[in-house]
């Protein structure tokens, strides 16, 4: 509980994945990928309940064994490639409303961010409280400035690739840019329902995370990189 506010952590984990098949159950340092997010959420001092939304009996069994709640199996129509995070979020919120077990805050923790710690989750929740926020979304500093990036025309000409006001500047002279890292989304439930999903407006603030904890697993290369980093840490206690 955050002051008097009840906090629900939602971990979405469907069975299918095109780019990295069965990624949520792939063993990372001997544990299924999803287990890292479940364990961090359970260690949070503010989260009251950890729920996993899945269409997979295997993922459900793993989640329950670790101490998460799987109060429903995700409907097939919400477990497709075209299904959105907002669909899953709102489905979970409506389920809890129907059981009269209401929460004030929902924390979305994607299992593809295994290096995010309980302390980091709690720091983001504290920022939510301090800012009197409607939402908190985690970001990290861009590895390379987006000012060095652009689309390419059909002939791949670089004539207009770099903006005139950027030409000749060193990368360290450019302003720091940030990107969404997908690790933590925190929202006031009432606002989330009103906006019909995740939104970006006044009252929604950035929570800056380091690049280390911002590793997001979407491909085999991402998985091996996370595995390498975690091996170097010898499986840090709070993961």
N, C-alpha and C positions, 0 to 999 in steps of 0.2 A: 504494500500500500504506500502511496506517495502522499504524505499528509493524510487527508481523509479520502483520497481518490483511489478507487480500485483499479488495478492495472492487469490487463490481459496481454500475454505474449502469444502471438500467432506465428507459427512456423509453417509455411506452405510447402508441400513436398509431393508432387504428383509422381506417378511411376514413370511416365514417358519423358524422354529427352533425346532430341535428334542429334545434337552435336556431341554429346557425351552420354551414351546410353546408360541407364540405371545409375546416374551420377549420385543420387541421394543416398545410395547404399554402398557405393564404392568404398573399400577400406582405405582410410587415411590414417597412417601410423597405427594400424591394427583395429581401428574403430570405424563404423559406418560414417560417412561424411556428415549426415544429419545429426549424429550424436554430439558433435562439437557445439552446435548451436543450442541443442536442448540442454546440455550440461551448463553452458554459460547462462542461459535464461533461468535455470533452476537455482543457480548461485546468486542471482540478483537479489538485493535486499529490498527491492521495491515491487517486484513482480509477484502477483498473487496466484496466478494460474498460468500454466504453459500448455497451450493446445496445439496439436498438429492437425492440419487439414490435408488429407491425402485420399487417393483413390486406391491405394495399394495396401493389401493385407500384410505384406512383408514389412513395409514402412510403419504401418500401424502397430505391429507386434514389437518392432524394435523400439518405437517411441514409448509404448506403454512400459516396456521392460526398464527403460531409463528413468521413468517417473513422470513423463508427459501424459496429458489427457488426450484421448481421441474419442470425443463424444459422438461423432458422426463420421460416416464415410462420405467423401466428397462426391456429389452427383457426377455422372459421366459427362454431362454437358459442360461442367466446369473443370474438366481435366483434359481438355483438348489443347492442341498447339495454339489455337486462336483465343483460348480463354485468357482473361486478363487478371492481373493482381487485384484490381478493384472488385471484380466479380467475386473472387475468393474472400476478400476482406468483408464485403457486405453480406455475403452468405453466412459467414461465421457470426457476424454481429446479429443478424436476424435470428439465427439459431438460438443464441443466448437470450435475446429478448423474448423469444417464444417460451423459454423455460423460466422466465422471470429471474434470471441470474445475470443482472446487468453490471456492466463495467463502465468506468468513466474514461479510461484511456486504453488504447490498443497500441501495442508495440509489434510491428512487423519485422521479423527476423528471418531473412532468407538463408536457407541452409548452405548456400554457395559462398557464404562468408565465414569460414570456420575459424579465422584468426581473431575475430571480434571477441573481446573478453567481457566477463560480468561487470568488471569495474567500468569499462567503456559504456556499456548499456546503462549503468546507474548514473554515470556522468551526463549522458544524454537526457535521461529522465530528470535529473536535477536541473539541467538547463531549461527543460520544458517548464518546470515549476518556477524557476527564477525569472524567466521571461514572461510568465503568465501567457504561455503560447497556445495557439491552436494546433500547431504542428512543429515537429523537429525532423529534419532530414539530414542524414550524414553525407558529408562530402570529403574529398581529399584533394590535395594540390595536384594539378595536372603534371604528368611526367614531362611533357613538352608543351610549350605555349601553343594554344590553338591559333595564334596569329601566324604560325608557320604552316598552317594547314589550309586547304581549300579543295574545292571540287576541281575536276579536270574536264576540259572540253573533249569532244570526240577525237580531235587530232592530237590530244595530249600536250598541247603547247603550254609552256610555262610563262608566256608573255605577261599575263595578268595574275599569276599565282600568288605573288606576295604584294600586299597593299603598299602603295607609295609611301605612306607614313611609317611603315615598318622596315622598308629596305635600308640596309646599312646598319641597323641596330643589332647589338649583341643580345643574346637570349636573356642574359641577366639584367638587361636594361628594360625589358618588357614587364608590364604589370603581372603579378601572380594571378593565375587563373585556377579555378576549382572545378571539379566534376563530381557528379553524383557517383557514389561508390556502391550503392545498393545494400549496404550493411544494416542500417537502422532507419526505420520510419516510425515516428511516434505521433499519434493524432488523438485529439479530443474526439470521443466517439460521436457526440451530438453533431459536431461540425463535419465529421466524416460522412455521416448520414445525410446531412443537409446538402453537402457538395457532391454526394453520390460517388465518393472515392477520394483518392489522394489529390490534394490541390496545392497550388503554389500562389500565395497571396500574402497580404499583410497579416502578421500574426503567425507566420510560418518562418522558422529560422534555421540557419545552417548549423550543423554540429561538425566541426572539423576533426577528422581522424588522420592519423599518420598513414603513409602508404603501406607500411608493413601490415597493419590490421585491415587494410582495404582490399587485399587480394580477393578477387571475385572469380569463382571457378565456373567456367562456361565451356571450356575445351580441355582436351588432354594436356595441352601445354600448360594451361592454368593449373590443372591438378598437380602436375609434376613440379611446378614452381612452388606451390603451397606445400607440397610434401617435402621439398628440399628445405624451405625455410623452417618448417616445424621440426625437421630432423636436426637442424642446427641448434634449435632451442631445447632439444632433448625432451620434447613434449612438455612445455611449460605447464605448471600446475593449474592455472586458471584459463583454460581454453574450453 
